[in-house]
Amino acid sequence: MINELLLQFAQWMEAQEYSQMLVAGYYSYSWLEATHVLTLMVSIGSLFIIDLRMLGLIMPDVSASTIAARLHKPMIIGFAIMFATGALLVYAKPVETIQSLWFRIKMFLLLLAFINALIFNARLKAADGSWDMDPVAPKAIRIGAMISLTLWCGVVTLGRYIPYDWVDCTNTNNTTILWAAGCVEQLNAL
């Protein structure tokens, strides 16, 4: 049922004039994708520096709070632009994207990364700051940093798989993959 609703919504979006304009424009889709990737580098790069500092792998002589404070604004701006351009990329090719197994897994990992960020920030604020100059953060914060690095590596990797989707609705007859990718028409034909 959820797959049918998602497909109907994607078909409605694809019929919109602006959706078609984004794909039909000579440079619009390419610029949108390039902006998405460039802001991904800014936001994820900033996040990785913070996570690697918490793990004690880089800049152990700089306080963790200083690094986090200096990178917070560019990271948030990068994430905002990245999410906006990502939404426009979905809007430009909604049916193709909604029926991508990689896109669906990426969205799940993004949700987990968001939850991890909330927990990570809460733990960071709850810490008394006595470890700020320690080369390695406390264990709970290190675990959050490792989870963050793992999830974001997965998000980036799956994002790169989306345009080269070899597991799409027309290339498989596996009912589990068809269901997971939201291939409603192919499932109904089986």
GUNULUM-371836 format. One record per residue (C-alpha): residue in one letter; z, y, x. Coordinates in steps of 0.5 Angstrom, whole numbers, plus 500, padded with zeros to 3 digits. Last residue first. Example, Ala and Ser with C-alpha at 12.3 -4.5 7.8 and 13.67 -1.06 7.14 Angstrom:
BEGIN
S514498527
A516491525
***
This chain:
BEGIN
L477477508
A473483505
N480487503
L482486510
Q476490512
E476495507
V484497509
C483497516
G490500517
A491498525
A497494524
W493490518
L487489522
I491487528
T495482523
T489480520
N485478526
N477479524
T476484530
N471489532
T469493526
C476495524
D478498531
V481494537
W476497543
D478504542
Y476508547
P478514544
I485512543
Y486509549
R488515553
G493517548
L496510549
T497511556
V500518555
V505515549
G507509554
C508514560
W512518555
L517512553
T518510560
L520516562
S524518556
I528511557
M529512564
A532519563
G536516557
I539511562
R541516567
I544521562
A549515560
K550513567
P552520569
A547524573
V545523581
P546528586
D552531584
M551538583
D552538575
W557532575
S563537573
G558539567
D563537562
A558532559
A557533551
K551538552
L548533556
R550527551
A547531545
N541533549
F539526551
I541523544
L536528541
A531527546
N532519545
I530521538
F524525540
A522519544
L522514539
L518518534
L513519540
L513511541
F512510534
M506515534
K503512540
I503505536
R499508531
F494512535
W493505539
L492501533
S487506531
Q485507523
I489513522
T484516528
E478514526
V479516519
P482523521
K477525526
A478533526
Y484533523
V487528528
L485533534
L488538530
A495535530
G494534537
T492541538
A499543535
F503538538
M500540545
I501547544
A509546541
F510541547
G507546552
I511552549
I518547549
M516545557
P515552559
K521554556
H526549558
L523548566
R528554568
A534551564
A533544566
I533545573
T539550573
S543545569
A541539574
S544543580
V539543586
D541539592
P539532589
M532535588
I528529587
L530522585
G537523583
L536520576
M537526573
R533530577
L527525575
D528526568
I528534569
I522533573
F519528568
L520533563
S517539566
G511534568
I511532560
S510539558
V505542563
M501536563
L501535556
T499542555
L493541560
V491534555
H491538549
T487544551
A482539554
E482536547
L481542543
W476545548
S472538547
Y473539540
S470546539
Y465546544
Y458544540
G462545534
A460539529
V467535530
L471542529
M467544523
Q467537520
S475538519
Y474545517
E470543511
Q474538509
A471531507
E475528513
M482530510
W480527504
Q478521507
A485521512
F489522505
Q485516502
L486512509
L494513509
L495512502
E491505503
N495503509
I502505506
M500500500
***
